[in-house]
Amino acid sequence: MSLEEKVIEAVAKVAKRKTGEVRLESSFDDLGMDSLDRVCLLFELEQAFDISIPETEAQGIQTVQDIITRLGPHLAPQGGAGRSS
């Protein structure tokens, strides 16, 4: 599953939408997501990708594409078999 597909799946889960309803240009407002949903989405992404998303990176994200653009470097799979500590 690609990064884009995983992000769309996470957004769809939190927004309680079908994945086909979630597009890259979909804003969280368009999907009916409130501020609590956005916090839940960040938690969902952190769980799905086993990462911690810095608050500074999360600020100003309004669309699915914003997630991929701003958080992509944090979400992209690393070259190894897992996280190193």
PyMOL Python script that loads the backbone (N, CA, C, O; Angstrom):
from pymol import cmd

cmd.read_pdbstr("""\
ATOM      1  N   MET A   1       0.852  -1.177   0.000  1.00  0.00           N
ATOM      2  CA  MET A   1       0.000   0.000   0.000  1.00  0.00           C
ATOM      3  C   MET A   1       0.897   1.240   0.000  1.00  0.00           C
ATOM      4  O   MET A   1       1.847   1.325   0.778  1.00  0.00           O
ATOM      5  N   SER A   2       0.597   2.181  -0.860  1.00  0.00           N
ATOM      6  CA  SER A   2       1.406   3.398  -0.975  1.00  0.00           C
ATOM      7  C   SER A   2       1.141   4.344   0.200  1.00  0.00           C
ATOM      8  O   SER A   2       0.155   4.202   0.924  1.00  0.00           O
ATOM      9  N   LEU A   3       2.031   5.294   0.365  1.00  0.00           N
ATOM     10  CA  LEU A   3       1.882   6.316   1.397  1.00  0.00           C
ATOM     11  C   LEU A   3       0.544   7.030   1.234  1.00  0.00           C
ATOM     12  O   LEU A   3      -0.190   7.220   2.204  1.00  0.00           O
ATOM     13  N   GLU A   4       0.234   7.422   0.002  1.00  0.00           N
ATOM     14  CA  GLU A   4      -1.023   8.122  -0.284  1.00  0.00           C
ATOM     15  C   GLU A   4      -2.224   7.269   0.136  1.00  0.00           C
ATOM     16  O   GLU A   4      -3.155   7.777   0.761  1.00  0.00           O
ATOM     17  N   GLU A   5      -2.207   5.996  -0.198  1.00  0.00           N
ATOM     18  CA  GLU A   5      -3.324   5.108   0.149  1.00  0.00           C
ATOM     19  C   GLU A   5      -3.465   4.953   1.658  1.00  0.00           C
ATOM     20  O   GLU A   5      -4.580   4.938   2.180  1.00  0.00           O
ATOM     21  N   LYS A   6      -2.344   4.838   2.357  1.00  0.00           N
ATOM     22  CA  LYS A   6      -2.390   4.700   3.816  1.00  0.00           C
ATOM     23  C   LYS A   6      -2.945   5.959   4.469  1.00  0.00           C
ATOM     24  O   LYS A   6      -3.731   5.880   5.413  1.00  0.00           O
ATOM     25  N   VAL A   7      -2.534   7.121   3.966  1.00  0.00           N
ATOM     26  CA  VAL A   7      -3.024   8.382   4.524  1.00  0.00           C
ATOM     27  C   VAL A   7      -4.521   8.513   4.258  1.00  0.00           C
ATOM     28  O   VAL A   7      -5.279   8.877   5.157  1.00  0.00           O
ATOM     29  N   ILE A   8      -4.950   8.223   3.039  1.00  0.00           N
ATOM     30  CA  ILE A   8      -6.378   8.300   2.706  1.00  0.00           C
ATOM     31  C   ILE A   8      -7.174   7.336   3.574  1.00  0.00           C
ATOM     32  O   ILE A   8      -8.260   7.678   4.043  1.00  0.00           O
ATOM     33  N   GLU A   9      -6.652   6.145   3.791  1.00  0.00           N
ATOM     34  CA  GLU A   9      -7.329   5.165   4.637  1.00  0.00           C
ATOM     35  C   GLU A   9      -7.482   5.686   6.066  1.00  0.00           C
ATOM     36  O   GLU A   9      -8.538   5.523   6.677  1.00  0.00           O
ATOM     37  N   ALA A  10      -6.434   6.311   6.599  1.00  0.00           N
ATOM     38  CA  ALA A  10      -6.486   6.864   7.956  1.00  0.00           C
ATOM     39  C   ALA A  10      -7.494   8.006   8.041  1.00  0.00           C
ATOM     40  O   ALA A  10      -8.267   8.083   8.995  1.00  0.00           O
ATOM     41  N   VAL A  11      -7.488   8.893   7.047  1.00  0.00           N
ATOM     42  CA  VAL A  11      -8.438  10.010   7.026  1.00  0.00           C
ATOM     43  C   VAL A  11      -9.867   9.474   6.936  1.00  0.00           C
ATOM     44  O   VAL A  11     -10.751   9.940   7.655  1.00  0.00           O
ATOM     45  N   ALA A  12     -10.093   8.508   6.066  1.00  0.00           N
ATOM     46  CA  ALA A  12     -11.428   7.928   5.899  1.00  0.00           C
ATOM     47  C   ALA A  12     -11.915   7.299   7.205  1.00  0.00           C
ATOM     48  O   ALA A  12     -13.080   7.449   7.574  1.00  0.00           O
ATOM     49  N   LYS A  13     -11.033   6.605   7.891  1.00  0.00           N
ATOM     50  CA  LYS A  13     -11.400   5.961   9.156  1.00  0.00           C
ATOM     51  C   LYS A  13     -11.847   6.991  10.184  1.00  0.00           C
ATOM     52  O   LYS A  13     -12.893   6.833  10.813  1.00  0.00           O
ATOM     53  N   VAL A  14     -11.056   8.040  10.353  1.00  0.00           N
ATOM     54  CA  VAL A  14     -11.367   9.064  11.353  1.00  0.00           C
ATOM     55  C   VAL A  14     -12.601   9.874  10.950  1.00  0.00           C
ATOM     56  O   VAL A  14     -13.421  10.220  11.800  1.00  0.00           O
ATOM     57  N   ALA A  15     -12.734  10.177   9.654  1.00  0.00           N
ATOM     58  CA  ALA A  15     -13.862  10.977   9.168  1.00  0.00           C
ATOM     59  C   ALA A  15     -15.130  10.143   8.993  1.00  0.00           C
ATOM     60  O   ALA A  15     -16.197  10.675   8.685  1.00  0.00           O
ATOM     61  N   LYS A  16     -15.000   8.821   9.195  1.00  0.00           N
ATOM     62  CA  LYS A  16     -16.128   7.898   9.018  1.00  0.00           C
ATOM     63  C   LYS A  16     -16.701   8.009   7.605  1.00  0.00           C
ATOM     64  O   LYS A  16     -17.908   8.136   7.401  1.00  0.00           O
ATOM     65  N   ARG A  17     -15.781   7.955   6.641  1.00  0.00           N
ATOM     66  CA  ARG A  17     -16.125   8.019   5.218  1.00  0.00           C
ATOM     67  C   ARG A  17     -15.558   6.803   4.514  1.00  0.00           C
ATOM     68  O   ARG A  17     -14.682   6.120   5.044  1.00  0.00           O
ATOM     69  N   LYS A  18     -16.063   6.535   3.317  1.00  0.00           N
ATOM     70  CA  LYS A  18     -15.476   5.500   2.475  1.00  0.00           C
ATOM     71  C   LYS A  18     -14.215   6.084   1.852  1.00  0.00           C
ATOM     72  O   LYS A  18     -14.141   7.286   1.600  1.00  0.00           O
ATOM     73  N   THR A  19     -13.222   5.229   1.604  1.00  0.00           N
ATOM     74  CA  THR A  19     -11.967   5.734   1.047  1.00  0.00           C
ATOM     75  C   THR A  19     -12.186   6.421  -0.293  1.00  0.00           C
ATOM     76  O   THR A  19     -11.450   7.348  -0.630  1.00  0.00           O
ATOM     77  N   GLY A  20     -13.181   5.988  -1.066  1.00  0.00           N
ATOM     78  CA  GLY A  20     -13.469   6.612  -2.352  1.00  0.00           C
ATOM     79  C   GLY A  20     -13.974   8.040  -2.236  1.00  0.00           C
ATOM     80  O   GLY A  20     -13.939   8.795  -3.208  1.00  0.00           O
ATOM     81  N   GLU A  21     -14.442   8.412  -1.054  1.00  0.00           N
ATOM     82  CA  GLU A  21     -14.932   9.776  -0.827  1.00  0.00           C
ATOM     83  C   GLU A  21     -13.809  10.741  -0.454  1.00  0.00           C
ATOM     84  O   GLU A  21     -14.002  11.957  -0.464  1.00  0.00           O
ATOM     85  N   VAL A  22     -12.652  10.206  -0.130  1.00  0.00           N
ATOM     86  CA  VAL A  22     -11.526  11.025   0.324  1.00  0.00           C
ATOM     87  C   VAL A  22     -10.549  11.205  -0.828  1.00  0.00           C
ATOM     88  O   VAL A  22     -10.008  10.235  -1.357  1.00  0.00           O
ATOM     89  N   ARG A  23     -10.334  12.446  -1.204  1.00  0.00           N
ATOM     90  CA  ARG A  23      -9.412  12.772  -2.298  1.00  0.00           C
ATOM     91  C   ARG A  23      -8.270  13.624  -1.746  1.00  0.00           C
ATOM     92  O   ARG A  23      -8.349  14.156  -0.639  1.00  0.00           O
ATOM     93  N   LEU A  24      -7.224  13.737  -2.530  1.00  0.00           N
ATOM     94  CA  LEU A  24      -6.076  14.534  -2.086  1.00  0.00           C
ATOM     95  C   LEU A  24      -6.467  15.971  -1.777  1.00  0.00           C
ATOM     96  O   LEU A  24      -5.950  16.572  -0.835  1.00  0.00           O
ATOM     97  N   GLU A  25      -7.378  16.520  -2.568  1.00  0.00           N
ATOM     98  CA  GLU A  25      -7.773  17.918  -2.377  1.00  0.00           C
ATOM     99  C   GLU A  25      -8.859  18.093  -1.316  1.00  0.00           C
ATOM    100  O   GLU A  25      -9.253  19.222  -1.023  1.00  0.00           O
ATOM    101  N   SER A  26      -9.349  16.992  -0.735  1.00  0.00           N
ATOM    102  CA  SER A  26     -10.389  17.077   0.295  1.00  0.00           C
ATOM    103  C   SER A  26      -9.860  17.818   1.515  1.00  0.00           C
ATOM    104  O   SER A  26      -8.810  17.482   2.062  1.00  0.00           O
ATOM    105  N   SER A  27     -10.612  18.832   1.927  1.00  0.00           N
ATOM    106  CA  SER A  27     -10.237  19.519   3.167  1.00  0.00           C
ATOM    107  C   SER A  27     -10.931  18.807   4.325  1.00  0.00           C
ATOM    108  O   SER A  27     -11.928  18.111   4.134  1.00  0.00           O
ATOM    109  N   PHE A  28     -10.400  18.988   5.504  1.00  0.00           N
ATOM    110  CA  PHE A  28     -11.012  18.367   6.671  1.00  0.00           C
ATOM    111  C   PHE A  28     -12.415  18.922   6.893  1.00  0.00           C
ATOM    112  O   PHE A  28     -13.305  18.202   7.345  1.00  0.00           O
ATOM    113  N   ASP A  29     -12.616  20.197   6.576  1.00  0.00           N
ATOM    114  CA  ASP A  29     -13.950  20.787   6.678  1.00  0.00           C
ATOM    115  C   ASP A  29     -14.910  20.103   5.711  1.00  0.00           C
ATOM    116  O   ASP A  29     -16.044  19.792   6.076  1.00  0.00           O
ATOM    117  N   ASP A  30     -14.456  19.866   4.471  1.00  0.00           N
ATOM    118  CA  ASP A  30     -15.292  19.180   3.478  1.00  0.00           C
ATOM    119  C   ASP A  30     -15.713  17.797   3.967  1.00  0.00           C
ATOM    120  O   ASP A  30     -16.809  17.328   3.661  1.00  0.00           O
ATOM    121  N   LEU A  31     -14.839  17.156   4.723  1.00  0.00           N
ATOM    122  CA  LEU A  31     -15.104  15.804   5.214  1.00  0.00           C
ATOM    123  C   LEU A  31     -15.873  15.810   6.532  1.00  0.00           C
ATOM    124  O   LEU A  31     -16.157  14.755   7.099  1.00  0.00           O
ATOM    125  N   GLY A  32     -16.210  17.012   7.017  1.00  0.00           N
ATOM    126  CA  GLY A  32     -16.983  17.133   8.251  1.00  0.00           C
ATOM    127  C   GLY A  32     -16.171  16.874   9.515  1.00  0.00           C
ATOM    128  O   GLY A  32     -16.725  16.511  10.552  1.00  0.00           O
ATOM    129  N   MET A  33     -14.869  17.060   9.426  1.00  0.00           N
ATOM    130  CA  MET A  33     -13.999  16.808  10.575  1.00  0.00           C
ATOM    131  C   MET A  33     -13.847  18.071  11.422  1.00  0.00           C
ATOM    132  O   MET A  33     -13.586  19.155  10.900  1.00  0.00           O
ATOM    133  N   ASP A  34     -14.014  17.914  12.732  1.00  0.00           N
ATOM    134  CA  ASP A  34     -13.804  19.041  13.636  1.00  0.00           C
ATOM    135  C   ASP A  34     -12.407  18.940  14.257  1.00  0.00           C
ATOM    136  O   ASP A  34     -11.614  18.076  13.881  1.00  0.00           O
ATOM    137  N   SER A  35     -12.116  19.823  15.201  1.00  0.00           N
ATOM    138  CA  SER A  35     -10.765  19.859  15.773  1.00  0.00           C
ATOM    139  C   SER A  35     -10.423  18.566  16.519  1.00  0.00           C
ATOM    140  O   SER A  35      -9.273  18.128  16.496  1.00  0.00           O
ATOM    141  N   LEU A  36     -11.393  17.962  17.168  1.00  0.00           N
ATOM    142  CA  LEU A  36     -11.141  16.696  17.854  1.00  0.00           C
ATOM    143  C   LEU A  36     -10.814  15.592  16.846  1.00  0.00           C
ATOM    144  O   LEU A  36      -9.927  14.772  17.077  1.00  0.00           O
ATOM    145  N   ASP A  37     -11.540  15.583  15.729  1.00  0.00           N
ATOM    146  CA  ASP A  37     -11.250  14.608  14.670  1.00  0.00           C
ATOM    147  C   ASP A  37      -9.826  14.779  14.153  1.00  0.00           C
ATOM    148  O   ASP A  37      -9.151  13.794  13.853  1.00  0.00           O
ATOM    149  N   ARG A  38      -9.375  16.004  14.048  1.00  0.00           N
ATOM    150  CA  ARG A  38      -8.015  16.270  13.547  1.00  0.00           C
ATOM    151  C   ARG A  38      -6.963  15.738  14.514  1.00  0.00           C
ATOM    152  O   ARG A  38      -5.943  15.194  14.091  1.00  0.00           O
ATOM    153  N   VAL A  39      -7.213  15.894  15.808  1.00  0.00           N
ATOM    154  CA  VAL A  39      -6.302  15.332  16.809  1.00  0.00           C
ATOM    155  C   VAL A  39      -6.313  13.807  16.705  1.00  0.00           C
ATOM    156  O   VAL A  39      -5.263  13.165  16.758  1.00  0.00           O
ATOM    157  N   CYS A  40      -7.502  13.236  16.557  1.00  0.00           N
ATOM    158  CA  CYS A  40      -7.619  11.783  16.399  1.00  0.00           C
ATOM    159  C   CYS A  40      -6.889  11.308  15.143  1.00  0.00           C
ATOM    160  O   CYS A  40      -6.285  10.235  15.141  1.00  0.00           O
ATOM    161  N   LEU A  41      -6.945  12.102  14.082  1.00  0.00           N
ATOM    162  CA  LEU A  41      -6.254  11.749  12.841  1.00  0.00           C
ATOM    163  C   LEU A  41      -4.743  11.712  13.061  1.00  0.00           C
ATOM    164  O   LEU A  41      -4.075  10.784  12.606  1.00  0.00           O
ATOM    165  N   LEU A  42      -4.207  12.698  13.744  1.00  0.00           N
ATOM    166  CA  LEU A  42      -2.765  12.697  14.022  1.00  0.00           C
ATOM    167  C   LEU A  42      -2.382  11.466  14.833  1.00  0.00           C
ATOM    168  O   LEU A  42      -1.354  10.840  14.574  1.00  0.00           O
ATOM    169  N   PHE A  43      -3.207  11.125  15.812  1.00  0.00           N
ATOM    170  CA  PHE A  43      -2.952   9.923  16.609  1.00  0.00           C
ATOM    171  C   PHE A  43      -3.015   8.679  15.725  1.00  0.00           C
ATOM    172  O   PHE A  43      -2.176   7.787  15.844  1.00  0.00           O
ATOM    173  N   GLU A  44      -3.994   8.620  14.852  1.00  0.00           N
ATOM    174  CA  GLU A  44      -4.142   7.487  13.927  1.00  0.00           C
ATOM    175  C   GLU A  44      -2.913   7.360  13.026  1.00  0.00           C
ATOM    176  O   GLU A  44      -2.412   6.256  12.809  1.00  0.00           O
ATOM    177  N   LEU A  45      -2.432   8.478  12.507  1.00  0.00           N
ATOM    178  CA  LEU A  45      -1.241   8.460  11.655  1.00  0.00           C
ATOM    179  C   LEU A  45      -0.011   8.019  12.446  1.00  0.00           C
ATOM    180  O   LEU A  45       0.810   7.248  11.950  1.00  0.00           O
ATOM    181  N   GLU A  46       0.110   8.512  13.677  1.00  0.00           N
ATOM    182  CA  GLU A  46       1.245   8.105  14.509  1.00  0.00           C
ATOM    183  C   GLU A  46       1.218   6.603  14.764  1.00  0.00           C
ATOM    184  O   GLU A  46       2.257   5.943  14.733  1.00  0.00           O
ATOM    185  N   GLN A  47       0.031   6.069  15.016  1.00  0.00           N
ATOM    186  CA  GLN A  47      -0.102   4.632  15.252  1.00  0.00           C
ATOM    187  C   GLN A  47       0.165   3.831  13.978  1.00  0.00           C
ATOM    188  O   GLN A  47       0.877   2.827  14.008  1.00  0.00           O
ATOM    189  N   ALA A  48      -0.406   4.276  12.869  1.00  0.00           N
ATOM    190  CA  ALA A  48      -0.280   3.548  11.602  1.00  0.00           C
ATOM    191  C   ALA A  48       1.159   3.485  11.113  1.00  0.00           C
ATOM    192  O   ALA A  48       1.580   2.484  10.534  1.00  0.00           O
ATOM    193  N   PHE A  49       1.917   4.557  11.345  1.00  0.00           N
ATOM    194  CA  PHE A  49       3.281   4.638  10.833  1.00  0.00           C
ATOM    195  C   PHE A  49       4.348   4.460  11.916  1.00  0.00           C
ATOM    196  O   PHE A  49       5.544   4.511  11.629  1.00  0.00           O
ATOM    197  N   ASP A  50       3.906   4.251  13.171  1.00  0.00           N
ATOM    198  CA  ASP A  50       4.824   4.057  14.293  1.00  0.00           C
ATOM    199  C   ASP A  50       5.835   5.204  14.389  1.00  0.00           C
ATOM    200  O   ASP A  50       7.048   4.995  14.436  1.00  0.00           O
ATOM    201  N   ILE A  51       5.285   6.425  14.417  1.00  0.00           N
ATOM    202  CA  ILE A  51       6.117   7.626  14.488  1.00  0.00           C
ATOM    203  C   ILE A  51       5.524   8.598  15.497  1.00  0.00           C
ATOM    204  O   ILE A  51       4.429   8.382  16.017  1.00  0.00           O
ATOM    205  N   SER A  52       6.253   9.658  15.765  1.00  0.00           N
ATOM    206  CA  SER A  52       5.755  10.779  16.547  1.00  0.00           C
ATOM    207  C   SER A  52       5.769  11.993  15.624  1.00  0.00           C
ATOM    208  O   SER A  52       6.802  12.327  15.045  1.00  0.00           O
ATOM    209  N   ILE A  53       4.627  12.649  15.490  1.00  0.00           N
ATOM    210  CA  ILE A  53       4.522  13.803  14.595  1.00  0.00           C
ATOM    211  C   ILE A  53       4.742  15.076  15.410  1.00  0.00           C
ATOM    212  O   ILE A  53       3.984  15.351  16.340  1.00  0.00           O
ATOM    213  N   PRO A  54       5.762  15.848  15.075  1.00  0.00           N
ATOM    214  CA  PRO A  54       6.007  17.104  15.795  1.00  0.00           C
ATOM    215  C   PRO A  54       4.832  18.069  15.616  1.00  0.00           C
ATOM    216  O   PRO A  54       4.286  18.200  14.520  1.00  0.00           O
ATOM    217  N   GLU A  55       4.456  18.733  16.690  1.00  0.00           N
ATOM    218  CA  GLU A  55       3.338  19.676  16.640  1.00  0.00           C
ATOM    219  C   GLU A  55       3.564  20.753  15.588  1.00  0.00           C
ATOM    220  O   GLU A  55       2.620  21.188  14.927  1.00  0.00           O
ATOM    221  N   THR A  56       4.814  21.183  15.432  1.00  0.00           N
ATOM    222  CA  THR A  56       5.111  22.224  14.443  1.00  0.00           C
ATOM    223  C   THR A  56       4.793  21.762  13.025  1.00  0.00           C
ATOM    224  O   THR A  56       4.411  22.573  12.182  1.00  0.00           O
ATOM    225  N   GLU A  57       4.947  20.468  12.755  1.00  0.00           N
ATOM    226  CA  GLU A  57       4.637  19.929  11.428  1.00  0.00           C
ATOM    227  C   GLU A  57       3.131  19.803  11.222  1.00  0.00           C
ATOM    228  O   GLU A  57       2.647  19.912  10.095  1.00  0.00           O
ATOM    229  N   ALA A  58       2.394  19.576  12.297  1.00  0.00           N
ATOM    230  CA  ALA A  58       0.955  19.350  12.199  1.00  0.00           C
ATOM    231  C   ALA A  58       0.162  20.650  12.037  1.00  0.00           C
ATOM    232  O   ALA A  58      -0.961  20.634  11.532  1.00  0.00           O
ATOM    233  N   GLN A  59       0.739  21.759  12.460  1.00  0.00           N
ATOM    234  CA  GLN A  59       0.024  23.032  12.394  1.00  0.00           C
ATOM    235  C   GLN A  59      -0.228  23.438  10.951  1.00  0.00           C
ATOM    236  O   GLN A  59       0.655  23.324  10.100  1.00  0.00           O
ATOM    237  N   GLY A  60      -1.424  23.907  10.685  1.00  0.00           N
ATOM    238  CA  GLY A  60      -1.758  24.426   9.365  1.00  0.00           C
ATOM    239  C   GLY A  60      -2.162  23.386   8.343  1.00  0.00           C
ATOM    240  O   GLY A  60      -2.437  23.731   7.194  1.00  0.00           O
ATOM    241  N   ILE A  61      -2.204  22.125   8.728  1.00  0.00           N
ATOM    242  CA  ILE A  61      -2.624  21.081   7.788  1.00  0.00           C
ATOM    243  C   ILE A  61      -4.141  21.157   7.645  1.00  0.00           C
ATOM    244  O   ILE A  61      -4.873  21.062   8.630  1.00  0.00           O
ATOM    245  N   GLN A  62      -4.603  21.328   6.411  1.00  0.00           N
ATOM    246  CA  GLN A  62      -6.035  21.482   6.150  1.00  0.00           C
ATOM    247  C   GLN A  62      -6.597  20.464   5.169  1.00  0.00           C
ATOM    248  O   GLN A  62      -7.810  20.266   5.107  1.00  0.00           O
ATOM    249  N   THR A  63      -5.723  19.814   4.400  1.00  0.00           N
ATOM    250  CA  THR A  63      -6.183  18.867   3.375  1.00  0.00           C
ATOM    251  C   THR A  63      -5.383  17.568   3.458  1.00  0.00           C
ATOM    252  O   THR A  63      -4.358  17.488   4.135  1.00  0.00           O
ATOM    253  N   VAL A  64      -5.877  16.568   2.758  1.00  0.00           N
ATOM    254  CA  VAL A  64      -5.166  15.294   2.677  1.00  0.00           C
ATOM    255  C   VAL A  64      -3.796  15.512   2.032  1.00  0.00           C
ATOM    256  O   VAL A  64      -2.800  14.944   2.479  1.00  0.00           O
ATOM    257  N   GLN A  65      -3.749  16.329   0.992  1.00  0.00           N
ATOM    258  CA  GLN A  65      -2.471  16.614   0.331  1.00  0.00           C
ATOM    259  C   GLN A  65      -1.493  17.281   1.291  1.00  0.00           C
ATOM    260  O   GLN A  65      -0.293  17.013   1.243  1.00  0.00           O
ATOM    261  N   ASP A  66      -2.001  18.149   2.163  1.00  0.00           N
ATOM    262  CA  ASP A  66      -1.134  18.785   3.162  1.00  0.00           C
ATOM    263  C   ASP A  66      -0.450  17.737   4.041  1.00  0.00           C
ATOM    264  O   ASP A  66       0.724  17.877   4.382  1.00  0.00           O
ATOM    265  N   ILE A  67      -1.184  16.692   4.403  1.00  0.00           N
ATOM    266  CA  ILE A  67      -0.594  15.626   5.222  1.00  0.00           C
ATOM    267  C   ILE A  67       0.590  15.015   4.491  1.00  0.00           C
ATOM    268  O   ILE A  67       1.671  14.857   5.059  1.00  0.00           O
ATOM    269  N   ILE A  68       0.378  14.677   3.238  1.00  0.00           N
ATOM    270  CA  ILE A  68       1.426  14.023   2.455  1.00  0.00           C
ATOM    271  C   ILE A  68       2.607  14.958   2.236  1.00  0.00           C
ATOM    272  O   ILE A  68       3.761  14.543   2.349  1.00  0.00           O
ATOM    273  N   THR A  69       2.325  16.213   1.925  1.00  0.00           N
ATOM    274  CA  THR A  69       3.389  17.182   1.658  1.00  0.00           C
ATOM    275  C   THR A  69       4.195  17.507   2.912  1.00  0.00           C
ATOM    276  O   THR A  69       5.426  17.471   2.889  1.00  0.00           O
ATOM    277  N   ARG A  70       3.505  17.822   4.001  1.00  0.00           N
ATOM    278  CA  ARG A  70       4.200  18.283   5.208  1.00  0.00           C
ATOM    279  C   ARG A  70       4.701  17.151   6.085  1.00  0.00           C
ATOM    280  O   ARG A  70       5.739  17.275   6.735  1.00  0.00           O
ATOM    281  N   LEU A  71       3.959  16.036   6.105  1.00  0.00           N
ATOM    282  CA  LEU A  71       4.349  14.941   6.981  1.00  0.00           C
ATOM    283  C   LEU A  71       5.024  13.801   6.239  1.00  0.00           C
ATOM    284  O   LEU A  71       5.545  12.878   6.866  1.00  0.00           O
ATOM    285  N   GLY A  72       5.024  13.851   4.922  1.00  0.00           N
ATOM    286  CA  GLY A  72       5.609  12.781   4.114  1.00  0.00           C
ATOM    287  C   GLY A  72       6.980  12.330   4.565  1.00  0.00           C
ATOM    288  O   GLY A  72       7.219  11.127   4.674  1.00  0.00           O
ATOM    289  N   PRO A  73       7.905  13.272   4.836  1.00  0.00           N
ATOM    290  CA  PRO A  73       9.238  12.847   5.287  1.00  0.00           C
ATOM    291  C   PRO A  73       9.200  12.040   6.595  1.00  0.00           C
ATOM    292  O   PRO A  73      10.060  11.189   6.819  1.00  0.00           O
ATOM    293  N   HIS A  74       8.218  12.302   7.448  1.00  0.00           N
ATOM    294  CA  HIS A  74       8.085  11.565   8.708  1.00  0.00           C
ATOM    295  C   HIS A  74       7.373  10.236   8.492  1.00  0.00           C
ATOM    296  O   HIS A  74       7.625   9.265   9.205  1.00  0.00           O
ATOM    297  N   LEU A  75       6.467  10.199   7.488  1.00  0.00           N
ATOM    298  CA  LEU A  75       5.649   9.014   7.259  1.00  0.00           C
ATOM    299  C   LEU A  75       6.290   8.014   6.314  1.00  0.00           C
ATOM    300  O   LEU A  75       5.982   6.823   6.364  1.00  0.00           O
ATOM    301  N   ALA A  76       7.179   8.490   5.453  1.00  0.00           N
ATOM    302  CA  ALA A  76       7.782   7.605   4.448  1.00  0.00           C
ATOM    303  C   ALA A  76       8.546   6.481   5.130  1.00  0.00           C
ATOM    304  O   ALA A  76       9.243   6.703   6.120  1.00  0.00           O
ATOM    305  N   PRO A  77       8.409   5.268   4.591  1.00  0.00           N
ATOM    306  CA  PRO A  77       9.130   4.135   5.175  1.00  0.00           C
ATOM    307  C   PRO A  77      10.635   4.381   5.136  1.00  0.00           C
ATOM    308  O   PRO A  77      11.170   4.880   4.145  1.00  0.00           O
ATOM    309  N   GLN A  78      11.291   4.034   6.198  1.00  0.00           N
ATOM    310  CA  GLN A  78      12.741   4.177   6.262  1.00  0.00           C
ATOM    311  C   GLN A  78      13.385   2.988   5.573  1.00  0.00           C
ATOM    312  O   GLN A  78      12.733   1.966   5.361  1.00  0.00           O
ATOM    313  N   GLY A  79      14.637   3.108   5.228  1.00  0.00           N
ATOM    314  CA  GLY A  79      15.327   2.088   4.465  1.00  0.00           C
ATOM    315  C   GLY A  79      15.540   0.770   5.181  1.00  0.00           C
ATOM    316  O   GLY A  79      15.826  -0.233   4.526  1.00  0.00           O
ATOM    317  N   GLY A  80      15.413   0.729   6.501  1.00  0.00           N
ATOM    318  CA  GLY A  80      15.687  -0.495   7.238  1.00  0.00           C
ATOM    319  C   GLY A  80      14.457  -1.323   7.507  1.00  0.00           C
ATOM    320  O   GLY A  80      13.371  -1.030   7.008  1.00  0.00           O
ATOM    321  N   ALA A  81      14.637  -2.360   8.301  1.00  0.00           N
ATOM    322  CA  ALA A  81      13.545  -3.273   8.619  1.00  0.00           C
ATOM    323  C   ALA A  81      12.651  -2.718   9.715  1.00  0.00           C
ATOM    324  O   ALA A  81      11.575  -3.267   9.951  1.00  0.00           O
ATOM    325  N   GLY A  82      13.048  -1.669  10.380  1.00  0.00           N
ATOM    326  CA  GLY A  82      12.231  -1.092  11.440  1.00  0.00           C
ATOM    327  C   GLY A  82      12.897   0.153  11.984  1.00  0.00           C
ATOM    328  O   GLY A  82      13.915   0.615  11.469  1.00  0.00           O
ATOM    329  N   ARG A  83      12.304   0.683  13.033  1.00  0.00           N
ATOM    330  CA  ARG A  83      12.862   1.884  13.653  1.00  0.00           C
ATOM    331  C   ARG A  83      14.069   1.532  14.491  1.00  0.00           C
ATOM    332  O   ARG A  83      14.109   0.496  15.155  1.00  0.00           O
ATOM    333  N   SER A  84      15.033   2.395  14.449  1.00  0.00           N
ATOM    334  CA  SER A  84      16.169   2.223  15.356  1.00  0.00           C
ATOM    335  C   SER A  84      16.030   3.243  16.469  1.00  0.00           C
ATOM    336  O   SER A  84      15.500   4.334  16.256  1.00  0.00           O
ATOM    337  N   SER A  85      16.499   2.898  17.643  1.00  0.00           N
ATOM    338  CA  SER A  85      16.351   3.803  18.778  1.00  0.00           C
ATOM    339  C   SER A  85      17.645   4.482  19.097  1.00  0.00           C
ATOM    340  O   SER A  85      17.708   5.284  20.028  1.00  0.00           O
TER     341      SER A  85
END
""", "prot")
cmd.dss("prot")
cmd.show_as("cartoon", "prot")
cmd.util.cbc("prot")
cmd.orient("prot")
